[in-house]
Amino acid sequence: MAQIQIEVNGRPYAVGCEDGQEAHLMELARLFDRQVRHVSADMGQLGDTRLFLMGALLLADELADAKSRLAALQAELARQQSERARLESRAVAALEGAAKKIEKLAADDLAA
């Protein structure tokens, strides 16, 4: 297990993570630090625990919004795929009907 040093709101913290995840964890820490600093700028120094709680809640809210948008986009994609399949079926049926008419016309011409 790897150990890294992150900084949140100007304070260092030692954090463990799986080997190879150090850069990802550092990026997550930078994201959280920005959120905490934003809360601190808006509300003043509340103490680390309250700042961290507010930062975490704001990030959770963003995550919930993103999940909601993703679900709506997935539903729209499913609707579009269903519509595409329906239209493809209609197109296939129309082409098959046209092919039968062409075959009948060709057979009628040969018989004449």
GROMACS elastic network, one bead per residue, 0.5 to 0.9 nm:
[ bonds ]
;  ai    aj funct       b0    kb
    1    16     6  0.65294   500
    1    17     6  0.58351   500
    1    18     6  0.50099   500
    1    19     6  0.55090   500
    2    15     6  0.83726   500
    2    16     6  0.55755   500
    2    17     6  0.53195   500
    2    18     6  0.58269   500
    2    19     6  0.52129   500
    2    20     6  0.79837   500
    2    21     6  0.82490   500
    2    22     6  0.73143   500
    3    14     6  0.66820   500
    3    15     6  0.56384   500
    3    17     6  0.63528   500
    3    18     6  0.86224   500
    3    19     6  0.87361   500
    3    22     6  0.80998   500
    4    13     6  0.82850   500
    4    14     6  0.57341   500
    4    15     6  0.54193   500
    4    16     6  0.62871   500
    4    17     6  0.77498   500
    4    22     6  0.68627   500
    4    25     6  0.86598   500
    4    26     6  0.81584   500
    5    12     6  0.64474   500
    5    13     6  0.55770   500
    5    15     6  0.61869   500
    5    16     6  0.87563   500
    5    26     6  0.84220   500
    6    11     6  0.82404   500
    6    12     6  0.56292   500
    6    13     6  0.52690   500
    6    14     6  0.63983   500
    6    15     6  0.71084   500
    6    25     6  0.85862   500
    6    26     6  0.65331   500
    6    29     6  0.64404   500
    6    30     6  0.81748   500
    7    10     6  0.58980   500
    7    11     6  0.52517   500
    7    13     6  0.59744   500
    7    14     6  0.87605   500
    7    26     6  0.89684   500
    7    29     6  0.71984   500
    7    30     6  0.77949   500
    7    33     6  0.72709   500
    8    11     6  0.53934   500
    8    12     6  0.65585   500
    8    13     6  0.75424   500
    8    29     6  0.70285   500
    8    30     6  0.75982   500
    8    32     6  0.73107   500
    8    34     6  0.82947   500
    8    36     6  0.74998   500
    8    37     6  0.83107   500
    8    52     6  0.89830   500
    9    12     6  0.85064   500
    9    33     6  0.58839   500
    9    34     6  0.82100   500
    9    36     6  0.65520   500
    9    37     6  0.60533   500
    9    40     6  0.85722   500
    9    48     6  0.81945   500
    9    51     6  0.89841   500
   10    33     6  0.85769   500
   15    25     6  0.89173   500
   16    22     6  0.87369   500
   17    20     6  0.83159   500
   17    21     6  0.63578   500
   17    22     6  0.67186   500
   17    25     6  0.75594   500
   18    21     6  0.55880   500
   18    22     6  0.75244   500
   19    22     6  0.69107   500
   20    23     6  0.75481   500
   20    24     6  0.84651   500
   21    24     6  0.53127   500
   21    25     6  0.61288   500
   21    26     6  0.86062   500
   22    25     6  0.51934   500
   22    26     6  0.61248   500
   22    27     6  0.86985   500
   23    26     6  0.50336   500
   23    27     6  0.62761   500
   23    28     6  0.87070   500
   24    27     6  0.51602   500
   24    28     6  0.62947   500
   24    29     6  0.86405   500
   25    29     6  0.60786   500
   25    30     6  0.85888   500
   26    29     6  0.50083   500
   26    30     6  0.62246   500
   26    31     6  0.86962   500
   27    30     6  0.50235   500
   27    31     6  0.62684   500
   27    32     6  0.86674   500
   28    31     6  0.50482   500
   28    32     6  0.62006   500
   28    33     6  0.84870   500
   29    32     6  0.50564   500
   29    33     6  0.59262   500
   29    34     6  0.85528   500
   30    34     6  0.61653   500
   30    35     6  0.86367   500
   31    34     6  0.52450   500
   31    35     6  0.63874   500
   31    36     6  0.87640   500
   32    35     6  0.50324   500
   32    36     6  0.61225   500
   32    37     6  0.85170   500
   32    52     6  0.84428   500
   32    55     6  0.68778   500
   32    56     6  0.75399   500
   32    59     6  0.78650   500
   33    36     6  0.50745   500
   33    37     6  0.60178   500
   33    38     6  0.84453   500
   33    52     6  0.89888   500
   33    55     6  0.83803   500
   34    37     6  0.51251   500
   34    38     6  0.60759   500
   34    39     6  0.86739   500
   34    55     6  0.87729   500
   35    38     6  0.50349   500
   35    39     6  0.62825   500
   35    40     6  0.85830   500
   35    52     6  0.87828   500
   35    54     6  0.86938   500
   35    55     6  0.53192   500
   35    56     6  0.80481   500
   35    58     6  0.76721   500
   35    59     6  0.74917   500
   36    39     6  0.50836   500
   36    40     6  0.60729   500
   36    41     6  0.85549   500
   36    48     6  0.89542   500
   36    51     6  0.59278   500
   36    52     6  0.62054   500
   36    53     6  0.88185   500
   36    54     6  0.74806   500
   36    56     6  0.81743   500
   37    41     6  0.60393   500
   37    42     6  0.85547   500
   37    51     6  0.83832   500
   37    55     6  0.84323   500
   38    41     6  0.50935   500
   38    42     6  0.62169   500
   38    43     6  0.85511   500
   38    55     6  0.82000   500
   39    42     6  0.50862   500
   39    43     6  0.58364   500
   39    44     6  0.74755   500
   39    45     6  0.86290   500
   39    51     6  0.66547   500
   39    52     6  0.89012   500
   39    54     6  0.69854   500
   39    55     6  0.64769   500
   39    58     6  0.89480   500
   40    43     6  0.52468   500
   40    45     6  0.54350   500
   40    46     6  0.72456   500
   40    51     6  0.66908   500
   41    44     6  0.55949   500
   41    45     6  0.79281   500
   43    46     6  0.73365   500
   43    51     6  0.89426   500
   45    48     6  0.80323   500
   45    50     6  0.89675   500
   45    51     6  0.74741   500
   46    49     6  0.78768   500
   46    50     6  0.58156   500
   46    51     6  0.58525   500
   47    50     6  0.56528   500
   47    51     6  0.60332   500
   47    52     6  0.84379   500
   48    51     6  0.50210   500
   48    52     6  0.57805   500
   48    53     6  0.83103   500
   49    52     6  0.51715   500
   49    53     6  0.60481   500
   49    54     6  0.86081   500
   50    54     6  0.60324   500
   50    55     6  0.83952   500
   51    54     6  0.51996   500
   51    55     6  0.60131   500
   51    56     6  0.84539   500
   52    55     6  0.50199   500
   52    56     6  0.59529   500
   52    57     6  0.84586   500
   53    56     6  0.50957   500
   53    57     6  0.60748   500
   53    58     6  0.85998   500
   54    57     6  0.50520   500
   54    58     6  0.61554   500
   54    59     6  0.85912   500
   55    58     6  0.51973   500
   55    59     6  0.62137   500
   55    60     6  0.85478   500
   56    59     6  0.50905   500
   56    60     6  0.60088   500
   56    61     6  0.85207   500
   57    61     6  0.60871   500
   57    62     6  0.86434   500
   58    62     6  0.63088   500
   58    63     6  0.86218   500
   59    62     6  0.50314   500
   59    63     6  0.61482   500
   59    64     6  0.85982   500
   60    64     6  0.60899   500
   60    65     6  0.85775   500
   61    64     6  0.50537   500
   61    65     6  0.62055   500
   61    66     6  0.85850   500
   62    65     6  0.50947   500
   62    66     6  0.61340   500
   62    67     6  0.86114   500
   63    66     6  0.50112   500
   63    67     6  0.61108   500
   63    68     6  0.85327   500
   64    67     6  0.50832   500
   64    68     6  0.61316   500
   64    69     6  0.86358   500
   65    68     6  0.50490   500
   65    69     6  0.61858   500
   65    70     6  0.85147   500
   66    69     6  0.50996   500
   66    70     6  0.60212   500
   66    71     6  0.85529   500
   67    71     6  0.60762   500
   67    72     6  0.85824   500
   68    71     6  0.51259   500
   68    72     6  0.62526   500
   68    73     6  0.86306   500
   69    72     6  0.50798   500
   69    73     6  0.61174   500
   69    74     6  0.85323   500
   70    73     6  0.50346   500
   70    74     6  0.60300   500
   70    75     6  0.85350   500
   71    74     6  0.50287   500
   71    75     6  0.61321   500
   71    76     6  0.85735   500
   72    75     6  0.51085   500
   72    76     6  0.61869   500
   72    77     6  0.85742   500
   73    77     6  0.60298   500
   73    78     6  0.85602   500
   74    78     6  0.61449   500
   74    79     6  0.85634   500
   75    78     6  0.50930   500
   75    79     6  0.61899   500
   75    80     6  0.86179   500
   76    80     6  0.60962   500
   76    81     6  0.85356   500
   77    80     6  0.50281   500
   77    81     6  0.60559   500
   77    82     6  0.85112   500
   78    81     6  0.50655   500
   78    82     6  0.61022   500
   78    83     6  0.85579   500
   79    82     6  0.51241   500
   79    83     6  0.61658   500
   79    84     6  0.85635   500
   80    83     6  0.50217   500
   80    84     6  0.60337   500
   80    85     6  0.85890   500
   81    85     6  0.61601   500
   81    86     6  0.85808   500
   82    85     6  0.51314   500
   82    86     6  0.62114   500
   82    87     6  0.86579   500
   83    86     6  0.50200   500
   83    87     6  0.61437   500
   83    88     6  0.85220   500
   84    87     6  0.50937   500
   84    88     6  0.60302   500
   84    89     6  0.85684   500
   85    88     6  0.50251   500
   85    89     6  0.61722   500
   85    90     6  0.86697   500
   86    89     6  0.51842   500
   86    90     6  0.63592   500
   86    91     6  0.86958   500
   87    90     6  0.50423   500
   87    91     6  0.60984   500
   87    92     6  0.85801   500
   88    92     6  0.60892   500
   88    93     6  0.85357   500
   89    92     6  0.51027   500
   89    93     6  0.61345   500
   89    94     6  0.85662   500
   90    93     6  0.50865   500
   90    94     6  0.61160   500
   90    95     6  0.86060   500
   91    94     6  0.50612   500
   91    95     6  0.61318   500
   91    96     6  0.85350   500
   92    95     6  0.51016   500
   92    96     6  0.60537   500
   92    97     6  0.85054   500
   93    96     6  0.50980   500
   93    97     6  0.61106   500
   93    98     6  0.85993   500
   94    97     6  0.50645   500
   94    98     6  0.61453   500
   94    99     6  0.85635   500
   95    98     6  0.50027   500
   95    99     6  0.60114   500
   95   100     6  0.85850   500
   96    99     6  0.50241   500
   96   100     6  0.62447   500
   96   101     6  0.86999   500
   97   100     6  0.52076   500
   97   101     6  0.63451   500
   97   102     6  0.87223   500
   98   101     6  0.51002   500
   98   102     6  0.61692   500
   98   103     6  0.86030   500
   99   102     6  0.50733   500
   99   103     6  0.61160   500
   99   104     6  0.85846   500
  100   103     6  0.50476   500
  100   104     6  0.61210   500
  100   105     6  0.85872   500
  101   104     6  0.50704   500
  101   105     6  0.61510   500
  101   106     6  0.85634   500
  102   105     6  0.50770   500
  102   106     6  0.60892   500
  102   107     6  0.85299   500
  103   106     6  0.50481   500
  103   107     6  0.60604   500
  103   108     6  0.85284   500
  104   107     6  0.50236   500
  104   108     6  0.60440   500
  104   109     6  0.85571   500
  105   108     6  0.50467   500
  105   109     6  0.61684   500
  105   110     6  0.86874   500
  106   109     6  0.51053   500
  106   110     6  0.62906   500
  106   111     6  0.86852   500
  107   110     6  0.51488   500
  107   111     6  0.62026   500
  107   112     6  0.87085   500
  108   111     6  0.51127   500
  108   112     6  0.62644   500
  109   112     6  0.52180   500
